[in-house]
Amino acid sequence: MGPTEPSAHGLLALPLAILILREKIYRAQSSGSKEQADANALAALIAGAIRLWECAEDPAVPPRLVRHDPHKGRFRDGGRELHFFDGTPAKRRLAVQVDELGAMLAKINCT
């Protein structure tokens, strides 16, 4: 498989990636500020840094790269859905590649 067709085993659901990012960012702060962190805003942060994949309901169908610019839409439902302002169908069952998320988190830890 090439870089445009990741294995489903190398993907992590976006809501789980949001939890991991929230923990990394707010690790040193009180638990109250962790809970207040907006999951939709964290989803947008992730989507601005790494590629998003849309997984089909049927696990036999390979994940597809989200080709629409996430900045032209808005995340809803805690980062579970991406709705576009131009009427493009919403994207659901979003995921990120684990290695890309790890690289992103490493950059955050370096700054």
PADRENZA-920012 format. One record per residue (C-alpha): x negated, y, z negated; residue in three letters. Coordinates in Angstrom, 3 decimals. Layout:
        u        v        w   r
        X        Y        Z ALA
...
This chain:
        u        v        w   r
    0.000    0.000    0.000 MET
   -1.208    3.454    0.861 GLY
   -0.936    6.561   -1.304 PRO
    2.546    7.309    0.082 THR
    3.944    3.965   -1.127 GLU
    3.068    3.373   -4.769 PRO
    3.873    0.189   -6.549 SER
    6.889    0.550   -8.792 ALA
    4.590   -0.781  -11.527 HIS
    2.437    2.355  -11.245 GLY
    5.378    4.665  -11.807 LEU
    6.771    6.104  -15.007 LEU
   10.295    7.480  -15.279 ALA
   10.254   11.276  -15.458 LEU
   12.156   11.389  -18.790 PRO
    9.390    9.259  -20.344 LEU
    6.713   11.479  -18.808 ALA
    8.485   14.451  -20.385 ILE
    8.340   12.791  -23.812 LEU
    4.620   12.120  -23.413 ILE
    3.931   15.689  -22.281 LEU
    6.023   17.115  -25.112 ARG
    4.033   15.075  -27.617 GLU
    0.703   16.246  -26.148 LYS
    1.682   19.925  -26.064 ILE
    3.377   20.093  -29.442 TYR
    1.262   17.532  -31.299 ARG
   -0.192   20.080  -33.699 ALA
    3.063   21.937  -34.252 GLN
    6.012   21.191  -36.469 SER
    8.510   18.584  -35.331 SER
   11.190   21.283  -35.037 GLY
    9.359   22.954  -32.164 SER
    8.972   19.581  -30.401 LYS
   12.724   19.120  -30.406 GLU
   13.258   22.661  -29.117 GLN
   11.005   22.163  -26.104 ALA
   13.246   22.271  -23.058 ASP
   13.031   18.965  -21.200 ALA
   14.152   20.628  -17.961 ASN
   11.326   23.169  -18.218 ALA
    8.808   20.395  -18.923 LEU
   10.129   18.491  -15.885 ALA
    9.512   21.594  -13.775 ALA
    5.992   21.881  -15.184 LEU
    5.272   18.258  -14.279 ILE
    6.794   18.648  -10.800 ALA
    4.639   21.719  -10.205 GLY
    1.479   19.772  -10.943 ALA
    2.025   16.257   -9.547 ILE
    4.161   14.425   -7.001 ARG
    7.657   13.195   -7.770 LEU
    9.095    9.911   -6.548 TRP
   12.733    8.917   -6.259 GLU
   13.541    5.320   -7.108 CYS
   16.520    3.536   -5.601 ALA
   19.063    1.691   -7.693 GLU
   18.007   -1.480   -5.861 ASP
   14.538   -2.474   -7.144 PRO
   13.807   -4.143   -3.783 ALA
   13.775   -0.703   -2.111 VAL
   10.387    1.004   -2.492 PRO
   10.221    4.418   -4.189 PRO
   10.301    7.445   -1.890 ARG
    8.215   10.567   -2.234 LEU
   10.372   13.625   -2.948 VAL
    9.490   15.830    0.012 ARG
   11.660   18.806   -0.936 HIS
    9.891   21.502   -2.923 ASP
   10.977   21.138   -6.577 PRO
   10.626   24.917   -6.962 HIS
   13.630   25.271   -4.646 LYS
   15.823   23.533   -7.169 GLY
   16.619   23.224  -10.830 ARG
   16.196   20.293  -13.182 PHE
   19.234   19.241  -15.190 ARG
   20.223   16.612  -17.714 ASP
   16.918   16.647  -19.549 GLY
   14.858   16.358  -16.359 GLY
   16.812   13.369  -15.054 ARG
   18.201   15.211  -12.026 GLU
   16.837   17.759   -9.574 LEU
   19.530   19.895   -7.909 HIS
   18.580   22.091   -4.957 PHE
   19.901   25.607   -4.418 PHE
   20.350   25.102   -0.644 ASP
   22.778   22.193   -1.007 GLY
   20.232   19.432   -0.353 THR
   21.506   16.298   -2.122 PRO
   20.322   16.044   -5.714 ALA
   17.477   13.694   -6.558 LYS
   17.959   11.219   -9.375 ARG
   15.968    8.350  -10.897 ARG
   12.796   10.414  -10.637 LEU
    9.373    9.070  -11.515 ALA
    5.705   10.043  -11.455 VAL
    2.558    8.029  -10.908 GLN
    0.953    7.097  -14.215 VAL
   -2.578    7.934  -13.066 ASP
   -1.515   11.392  -11.844 GLU
    0.225   12.095  -15.152 LEU
   -2.912   10.968  -17.003 GLY
   -5.056   13.353  -14.953 ALA
   -2.632   16.180  -15.637 MET
   -2.685   15.490  -19.371 LEU
   -6.506   15.368  -19.335 ALA
   -6.564   18.844  -17.748 LYS
   -4.201   20.159  -20.421 ILE
   -6.443   18.751  -23.151 ASN
   -9.492   20.466  -21.614 CYS
   -7.952   23.940  -21.718 THR
